Amino acid sequence: MMAALIAAPAFALTVSDVDTDGDSLISFTEMAVMYPELTEEAFGAVDTSGDTLVDEAELAAALESGMIEEPAE
């Protein structure tokens, strides 16, 4: 039980780690800095709402599904 309380979340990457303009959303340009190989097509797959921005839920879903991986530290 104690391990569950201190376990780190499965995905530590958050929008604030990528968002450079402070709008709490990730643009293609912002994400491409962390993922230089990212294509606009792949970004569009992460952006499930189609609004050209990735929010926290879309980022978490992309990480969980394996569409993108946590960047190496």
N, C-alpha and C positions, 0 to 999 in steps of 0.2 A: 504494500500500500504506500509506503514512504517513497518508493521509486517513482510511482505515478505522480506524486506531488512535486517532485523535483526534476522530473524529466523535461527536457527541452522540447519545444514545439517541433513538429515534424518538419516544418518549413520556416526558416528564420528570416528569409528575404521578405521585405515589406515594400509597399509603395514608397514610403519615405526614404528607403535606401537608394531608390532610382530617380525619384522626382527631384529635379533640380530647380524648378521654377516655383515650387511651393503651392501648387494648385491641388495637391493630393491625388493627382492622376498622372499616368505615365504616357507620354507621347512616343511615337516611333523613334524620334531623334534621341530622346532620353534613354530609351531601352537599348538602342543601338550602341550607346557608349559602353554599357555593361556587357552586351552581346553583339560584338562587331560582325559576326557572321549572320545575324538575323536579317531575314528578307522581309519586305513589306507584306508578302503573302503569309509568311509565318506569323508576323505581328497581327495580321487580320484574323488569323485563326485564334489567337489569344484574346483579341478584342471581340468577344462574342456579342456585345451589344451593337457593334458596328458604328460606334460614335467616334472612331479614330483615337480613342484614349482607353487605357487599361486602368481599371480601378482595383481595389484591394481584393474583391471577390474573384475577379477575372484572373488576377495574378496568382492567387491561391489555387484556383482550379487548374491553371496551366502547370503549376508546379506539381500538384497532386497527380495530374494525368500523365506527367512526363513530357509534356509539350516543350517545356523549358526546364533546365536544371539549375540548382543553386550554383551561383558562380563560385569558383575555387577561391579560397582566401589566400 
